[in-house]
Amino acid sequence: MNAKLFVIGIGPGDPELLTLKAVRIIKESPVLCVPKGREEGSSLALSIVQKAVQLEGKEIIEAHFPMMKTRAQNTEHRTQTKDQIPPLLKGGKGGLHDPELNDKWNDIAETIFNALKKGADVAFLTLGDPAIYSTFFYLYDKLLELHPGLQIEIIPGVSSINASAARANISLGLGNERIAVLPANYLDNLKTTLEMFDTVVLMKVNKVLDEIVKLLREMDLTGNAVCVSRAGMEDEKIDTDITKVKQEGLNYFSMVIVKK
């Protein structure tokens, strides 16, 4: 099978942040697979790409990705070769073999594979960069589990981390400075992390901002923090006074950068 699956990072929201390579491959691919968080919703990734690339005549596959926190995803590491690619998760609630999710992953994987079997390259669009907290990698494991040898090429994109730092005029790291990037809702010991690292990026803070601000007050670090929401999107918001940010006003695409 000569057809290839391209996994394309399209950046955080600004269509002008798509790379030249991303635009070229999207133009050349007859089939696009676009993720969406709700079955009845629309694809944010697709709406971004439509502002930069003419998509008329392309087949659009919409893939509903269950938005669930998964267990063990941070404890297993990818050490596989091309001939040995184990599933990301062996089982359990939220894993690839969770009965509630397995059929969904299988359906999406088979839909993509069927398009590839017809000889059509498929471009899978993902927000930000595919290698940073991308739901696609659950599907990646499923695809290679079902179809070993499948050609998959990953195209990097501008991450929301880079975009947020740039919009806030913050250097994430200079010289020997240490950087930590963490999903805030999985963090067990934020105080230790803040003590150990020069820059701490906390992603997905929309449900835990109040706890973060409380600790930053205790550590006298509120003046070192900035909150960026929906970086690169039309309704982007940058707050340099984190003490005035309301947790209930934040959404999923929000992060806090603490630079000491």
N, C-alpha and C positions, 0 to 999 in steps of 0.2 A: 504494500500500500504506500503510494507516494505522497498522499495528502498529509499535511502537518497541522497540528494544533498549536496556534500561537497564543500565549497568555500575555496580555498587553496591559501594563500599568499606564493609566491615562491621566495620572496626576490627581490632585485633591479636589479640583472643581473648575479651575480656570481653563477653558479650552486652549488658550495660548500656551499652556504648560505641557501640552502633548509634545513628545519628541518627534523629530522628523521621521525616525524609523517607525514609530507607532502609527503616524498618519499614513505612511507608505503601505504598511502591511494591512491596515484597515481598508484602505482603498483597493488593494489587490485581493483581499479575501472575499469570496462570494457569500460566505456565511458568517454571521456574528452571533455569539452567544453572550447574553447580557444578564447579569444577576439582578435580583430584586429581593427585598426583605419581606415583602408581603405578596401573597398570591394575587390579591386584588389590586395591588399597587403598580406603579410604573418603575422603570429602571433609571436611577439617577445617572449611572454610567452612560447609558444610551443618550440621555438628554444632553450630557456634556459633549459627547462625541459629535452629535448632530449639529452642533454649533461650529464645528471645524471641518467636517468631512461630509460630502454628499453621499447619502446612503441609499438612494433610489435604486431599486432592482436587487438589493441584497436580501437574502433570507435572514430573518431575525428569530433566533431561538431565545425565549425568555426562560430563565432558570430561577425558580423560587428556592432560595437558600434558607433553611431554618436558622433563625437567629437564636442559637442556644449556647450557653457557656458549657464548654466541654472539660471533662476531668482528664488529668494526666497529660494534657497536651503540652505542658511546659516541662515535663520530666523525661520524655523520650526524645532521642536525638536521631537525626537522619544520618546513618552511616552506610546506607545501602549502595550497592553497585548496580549497574544496568541489569545484571542477571539476578539480583536479589533485592527486591523492594518490598519490605513488609508493610502492612497497613499501619497508618499513623497510630491508631488506637486498637487494642485487641477486643474491647467490648465495653459494656457498661453504659450507663445513661449518658447520652450525648455522643457516644463513640460511633465509629463507622459501622459497627455491627449491632448497634442498638436497634432492636426490631422496629421502633418508632421512626427511625431515620434511614435505615438501610434501604428500604424500597425507594425513598426519595433520591438518595445518592445514586442508586442503580439506574433509575429512570433518566436522570440528567446525564450520567456517563454514557448510557446506551444511545441517547438522542444525539449526543456529540459524535459518538463513534459511527453511528449510521450515516451521518453527513460526511464524515471522513471516508467511509467505505465507498461513497459515490464519487470519490476523487476530488472533493471540494475542500480546500483549506478552510479551517475555522479559526476565527479570531475571538478569543474569550476576553472580554473587557473587565478590568478590575480597577477600582478606585486606588489612587496612590501608587504604591509600588507592590508588585505581587509577592515579594519576599518578606514584607513586614505586616504581620497580623492579617494576612489575606485568607478569606474563607476558601479560596480556590484550592489551597493545598490539601484540604480534606478530599476534594474531588480528584486532585492529582493522584493521591494514593489509591483511590477507588479505580480510576481509569487504568493505572498500571497493574493493579491487582487483577482486573478483568481482562486486560489486553496488554500483556507484556510486549515490549518492543515498540509501543506506540511512539511516534515522533512528536515530541513536545518541545517547543522553544519558548523560553521566558524572556520577555522584553521589559527591562526595568523602566520605572517611571518616577516622577518627582513625588516623594512621600509627603504626607501632611505634616510630618515632623519638620522636614526641611522648609516647606512652604510657611509654616507657622513661625519658625525662627526668623526667616527672611522678612516676613511681614511685620514682625515685632522688632526688627533690627537687633537681633540677638545672635552672638556667636555661640554656637553649641560647644565648641571646644577649641582651645589654643594650646600649643606646646604639649605638655604632659597632663593636661586637665583630663579628668575622668568623666565619662558620660554614662548615665543610666537611662534606659528607656523601658518603661513599665506600664502595663494596663492597670490603672489605679484600683479597679474593683477586684483584682487578684492579689493586691499587695498585702503582705502580712505585717511587715515592720517598716513603715515609711520613715520613721525617725532614724533608724540605722542607715537606711539608704541615703537620706539627706546628709547625714554626718560623713559618710564615706565618699560621696561623689561631689564633683564640682558643679556639674549640671545634671539635673534630674528632669526628665520629660515624663509626665503622667498623662496617659491617654485615657479616653473614655471616662472623664471625671464627672459626667453629668449626674450621677447618682451618689457621689461621695464627696462633692466639693466642700460641703460644710465641715466634714471631718478633716479634710486637708487644710482648710483655712485655720481651723482650731489649732492644729499642730504647728502650722507655720507661725501663728501668733506666739505660741509657747517657745519656739526656737528663734523668735525675732527675725523671721525670714519673709514676712509678707511683702516687704519692700523689694525683695529679690525675685518676686514671682509675677508672671503675666499669664492671663487666660486668653486663649485664642479659640474662637468658635467658627466653624465652617470656613476654614482658611481657603482662599481662592474662589469662594462662591460669591454670588451677588449680595448675599446678606451677611457677609463676613463681619465679625466683631472682634476687636482687640481691646482688652481691659488691662490697664497697667496697675490699677488699684484693685487687687483681688478681693479685698474686704468688702467691696461694694457689689460684687457679683452675686446674683441670686441663683441658687442651685436649681430652683424650679424653672428658671428661664433658660437653662442650658439644654442642648440636645446631644445626641450620640457623638457628633463630630466636634467635640470640645476637648481641649487639652490644656494642661498647665505646665509651663516651663519655669523651673526654679534655677537661677544662675547665681552662684555665690561669688 
